[in-house]
Amino acid sequence: MILSVEGERKAEKLCEIEELKNIDIIYSSNSFRAIATAKYLAENNHTKIRLDDRINERNFGCEYLNQLPKDFTKRSFDDKNYKIFDGESLNEMDLRFNNFIHELLNQTNEKMIVVIHGIMLLSFLANICDYEFDEKNTFAKYNGKLIIDSKPKSPGVYKIVYDDTNKIIDVDVIN
């Protein structure tokens, strides 16, 4: 799927966010929507977009999303090993995302943006936050600070801060 006209406008508006300025590296999944979102940030920061398969969208195990069970997302968060057919579970997706993040943290101290899909972000937040998902709404708190209350924004901008030992010390919602 491509970005809608409204999606393009929202992606371009991200360049106004102070935390998304003076970025050294931009990573994106290979989906058109992620790349289309990242392109404005890349142009604004005079850098190229780096693609990495480890941050690609979850393999749902079916050709069309309407083939998924109606409660697929809820079941996935209730049991992160849940998957259908030859798809991947949230745990499998988390593993490749965590490998990606840990490799980046061990390579550089540069300021980075990672443009990923909502399900990958939500699964990551479920691992590090007090997290609830009730089929319609998402709630996430980090160290008592509200990160998501109801539905995540699209696009959403989240700032994850790590210390020198690669331990998360803060999570914040920027947009």
PyMOL commands that set and color helices and strands:
alter all, ss='L'
color gray80, all
select helices_A, chain A and resi 5-16+18-20+32-45+53-55+65-67+72-78+90-107+118-128
alter helices_A, ss='H'
color red, helices_A
select strands_A, chain A and resi 25-28+49-51+112-115+130-133+138-142+145-150+158-162+168-173
alter strands_A, ss='S'
color yellow, strands_A
deselect
rebuild
show_as cartoon
